[in-house]
Amino acid sequence: MADRSPALSYRQWQYELSQAFAAADIDNSMLDARVLVTAVNRMTDTQLAVHGDDIVPPAQSHQLRLWRDARLAGAPVSRLIGHREFYGLDFKINHHVLDPRPDSETLVDAVLAQKPEARSVLDLGTGSGCLIVSILHHLPNACGVAVDKSSAALHVARLNAHRLSVRSRLALRQGHWFAALGSNLGDKPPQFDVIVSNPPYIASHEIATLKVNVRDHDPRLALDGGADGLRDYRHIIAKAGAYLKPAGGLYFEIGHQQADDVVALMQRSGYEKIHVIRDLAGLDRLVAAVKKK
Ligand SMILES: C[S@@+](CC[C@H](N)C(=O)[O-])C[C@H]1O[C@@H](n2cnc3c(N)ncnc32)[C@H](O)[C@@H]1O
């Protein structure tokens, strides 16, 4: 059936969307409306200010209606427009990768502050590549390796590395944690100045209780950390020592109630300078440590 709704300008669409989102109790309703309206016409905020009274063409109105309905059904805006700003950089995302979280910027901050001299960085579970690409972007003399079990996720990370001009310094490897690096028995494993990881850390039985924007839109492989959420920390901590240079740093993002458990795992594996770092909301967000010299 032909659409008989009146043609609206970009500014009117922005208003309509913000009203619909506010009525549905969506946080940041005005921001979401602005992001969708600028994205539909690939405009900057400044261009929206100049062209706000232009009439939106029918194809774009159709797209905005689809996005409005999906947003009202719980889809995050970043999933709808296919990209997300992280550490001041624009990352492409799709349904194969975790939507990068602002909290994860804490890990990039910590590595840049504590290991500015790092020349080699390994990212385990790279997803969109947001951690390693941001780190390499700010450490122009460093090289990195990004690992993911999902080849579809690695495809996104490769694209982001290319778009953000670090592709020539990043190798991408598909597989299960360190096994992705290859394991010729007898060979010395590659050793890194820094290993970072934001592994899946939600306990399997809690996944059904997550908010719809996470449960229905982030890949299960990015979320499910086994029966107690600690499965992948155990595995990585047990093996990381062999892949770190002496005094190399291990940086984990954690769920905000997992600090004690992850600290205990690191203590048992003989790391030193183990410390917990909080995010901007004051919640425990990282556990970092150093391999003994
Ligand atoms: C929580 S997401 C983190 C993504 C990205 N680093 C970030 O911070 O947004 C965890 C990632 O680990 C990957 N992953 C899960 N299990 C893995 C495994 N056994 N080996 C390698 N990667 C794995 C997932 O595909 C996912 O991309």
The ligand as an SDF file (V2000), in Angstrom:
LIG
                    3D

 27 29  0  0  0  0  0  0  0  0999 V2000
   33.4850   -9.8480   24.6230 C   0  0  0  0  0  0  0  0  0  0  0  0
   33.9440  -10.0090   22.9220 S   0  0  0  0  0  0  0  0  0  0  0  0
   35.2150   -8.7520   22.8250 C   0  0  0  0  0  0  0  0  0  0  0  0
   35.3310   -8.1210   21.4590 C   0  0  0  0  0  0  0  0  0  0  0  0
   36.2500   -6.9020   21.4120 C   0  0  0  0  0  0  0  0  0  0  0  0
   37.5900   -7.2290   21.8600 N   0  0  0  0  0  0  0  0  0  0  0  0
   35.6920   -5.7820   22.2910 C   0  0  0  0  0  0  0  0  0  0  0  0
   36.2660   -5.5150   23.3650 O   0  0  0  0  0  0  0  0  0  0  0  0
   34.6630   -5.1860   21.9140 O   0  0  0  0  0  0  0  0  0  0  0  0
   34.8590  -11.5400   22.9710 C   0  0  0  0  0  0  0  0  0  0  0  0
   35.4330  -11.9920   21.6200 C   0  0  0  0  0  0  0  0  0  0  0  0
   36.1210  -13.2280   21.8590 O   0  0  0  0  0  0  0  0  0  0  0  0
   35.8820  -14.0970   20.7600 C   0  0  0  0  0  0  0  0  0  0  0  0
   36.0510  -15.4790   21.2560 N   0  0  0  0  0  0  0  0  0  0  0  0
   35.1970  -16.2160   21.9910 C   0  0  0  0  0  0  0  0  0  0  0  0
   35.7130  -17.4060   22.2780 N   0  0  0  0  0  0  0  0  0  0  0  0
   36.9360  -17.4370   21.6930 C   0  0  0  0  0  0  0  0  0  0  0  0
   37.9580  -18.4260   21.6250 C   0  0  0  0  0  0  0  0  0  0  0  0
   37.8130  -19.6110   22.2200 N   0  0  0  0  0  0  0  0  0  0  0  0
   39.0980  -18.1270   20.9540 N   0  0  0  0  0  0  0  0  0  0  0  0
   39.2510  -16.9160   20.3510 C   0  0  0  0  0  0  0  0  0  0  0  0
   38.2980  -15.9550   20.3730 N   0  0  0  0  0  0  0  0  0  0  0  0
   37.1630  -16.1980   21.0410 C   0  0  0  0  0  0  0  0  0  0  0  0
   34.4760  -13.7640   20.3210 C   0  0  0  0  0  0  0  0  0  0  0  0
   34.2340  -14.1630   18.9810 O   0  0  0  0  0  0  0  0  0  0  0  0
   34.4290  -12.2530   20.5220 C   0  0  0  0  0  0  0  0  0  0  0  0
   34.8070  -11.5760   19.3470 O   0  0  0  0  0  0  0  0  0  0  0  0
  1  2  1  0
  2  3  1  0
  2 10  1  0
  3  4  1  0
  4  5  1  0
  5  6  1  0
  5  7  1  0
  7  8  2  0
  7  9  1  0
 10 11  1  0
 11 12  1  0
 11 26  1  0
 12 13  1  0
 13 14  1  0
 13 24  1  0
 14 15  1  0
 14 23  1  0
 15 16  2  0
 16 17  1  0
 17 18  1  0
 17 23  2  0
 18 19  1  0
 18 20  2  0
 20 21  1  0
 21 22  2  0
 22 23  1  0
 24 25  1  0
 24 26  1  0
 26 27  1  0
M  CHG  2   2   1   9  -1
M  END
$$$$
